[in-house]
Amino acid sequence: MKRFQVLIVTRRYWPHCDDASSRLTALVSGLRRQGCYPTVLTPRYQATWPVEFQHREIPVLRPLAAPRGEWSMARYVRNLAKWLREQLPRFDLVYCDMMREEAAAVVETARQAGVPSVVRCGTMMGTRDIVWQASLRARRNTFVRSFAADAVIAPRASCQQALLVAGAKAAKIVRIADGIGDPIRRTPESCKAARLTLGNMNHDLMVPVDGKVILCMNRLSPEGGVLTLASALWPLLEAQPNLRLWMIGDGPWRQKIFNDLKHNGVGRSAFLPGNFDHVEELMQAADMFVLPSAASGAESFWPAAIAAALPTAVVDCADTRAFAMAAFSELHSFPADSTDKMREAVQNVLDDLPMATAGAERMRKQLSAASSWSDTIRRHVQLFERLAGNSAASNMSGATG
């Protein structure tokens, strides 16, 4: 089959570099390597941002201003639908990375244009579309309208079940799990090199020769669990001068967390350097990874830590257990919002890093065997090819009939 044009619709993309957009960036890059021609359509959050640019050789279009709240969402959706009506005919398929306002507009305009549409149901706690739609009747109506897509991707079995309960047709639901990426090899030499590179780039990321690094990659917001993490770990940082905490990300609680850490006297051991577009060096430089909440960090960053066989302490909840499956027993876990248990889990990892690393390596093998990121890309391509091929055949039949 000829290479085909895919329009990717999302509300957040580069330079946001958060958990969900990092997963989508990896998906888009994978599609490009497999012979698709993806184009990303996303809103413009600042008037000074360019309307068009390329990121990793992928065209990114930002013709519309981002919605600033519920009051501006209706206008944003109308403008999005107008743009789609004008531009969709030049694409072979359109994919929407969420089942919210954008998805309803995508599905309806794609049907009018005769272009196949695919939507994905978000699964993690803070971004779960199932939870989002349950809060208001208008959201529920928007969510249900997305069911008219030619395919609905469910990343998890629990998500598939929720879609069926909500009224989606079983024949349209396609299970495509988010797999584990290629192994990130960690050695003492690669750790030293990564720390040197990061320290030269940002002096906050300099690490003592015998220092240890705790890595957290969550949105700095109430649902991200980062305030609990800061409260839990400051006694460890105070007691161990060579211990470092890197809290990668951004959000509305950034200043509050910084003030709390400074107030507790560990401002020189805990750092908030912002977002990173590329995480491999962070995984190389760290000694362990902490996931304080599945609301953020669990779609892209935690799988990257698994690919790096990085010893991990994670929150014990339904989402993390569903993702890790039987390999959850290899993790050090703690209940949500328990500073004492979180601190204990982190200390247990640090006390025996070789044993924790061995468990992380076993976990990587188990989860990679169950679902790899290359499998995730391949299944997306197969789905897109099937839908685009069926659409082309249908259009040809209609033209000759």
HELIX and SHEET records of a PDB file:
HELIX    1   1 ASP A   19  ARG A   33  1                                  15    
HELIX    2   2 GLU A   70  GLN A   87  1                                  18    
HELIX    3   3 LEU A   88  ARG A   90  5                                   3    
HELIX    4   4 GLU A  101  ALA A  113  1                                  13    
HELIX    5   5 MET A  125  THR A  127  5                                   3    
HELIX    6   6 ASP A  129  GLN A  133  1                                   5    
HELIX    7   7 ARG A  137  ARG A  145  1                                   9    
HELIX    8   8 SER A  146  ALA A  148  5                                   3    
HELIX    9   9 ALA A  157  ALA A  166  1                                  10    
HELIX   10  10 ALA A  170  LYS A  172  5                                   3    
HELIX   11  11 PRO A  188  MET A  201  1                                  14    
HELIX   12  12 HIS A  203  LEU A  205  5                                   3    
HELIX   13  13 PRO A  222  GLY A  224  5                                   3    
HELIX   14  14 VAL A  226  ALA A  239  1                                  14    
HELIX   15  15 ARG A  254  HIS A  263  1                                  10    
HELIX   16  16 GLU A  280  ALA A  285  1                                   6    
HELIX   17  17 PHE A  301  ALA A  307  1                                   7    
HELIX   18  18 ALA A  318  ALA A  324  1                                   7    
HELIX   19  19 MET A  325  GLU A  330  5                                   6    
HELIX   20  20 THR A  339  ASP A  351  1                                  13    
HELIX   21  21 LEU A  353  ALA A  370  1                                  18    
HELIX   22  22 TRP A  373  THR A  400  1                                  28    
SHEET    1   A 8 GLU A  52  HIS A  55  0                                        
SHEET    2   A 8 ILE A  58  LEU A  61 -1                                        
SHEET    3   A 8 TYR A  37  LEU A  41  1                                        
SHEET    4   A 8 GLN A   5  VAL A   9  1                                        
SHEET    5   A 8 LEU A  93  CYS A  96  1                                        
SHEET    6   A 8 SER A 117  ARG A 120  1                                        
SHEET    7   A 8 ALA A 151  ALA A 154  1                                        
SHEET    8   A 8 ILE A 173  ARG A 175  1                                        
SHEET    1   B 6 ALA A 270  GLY A 274  0                                        
SHEET    2   B 6 LEU A 243  ILE A 248  1                                        
SHEET    3   B 6 LYS A 212  MET A 217  1                                        
SHEET    4   B 6 MET A 288  LEU A 291  1                                        
SHEET    5   B 6 THR A 312  VAL A 315  1                                        
SHEET    6   B 6 HIS A 332  PHE A 334  1                                        
END                                                                             
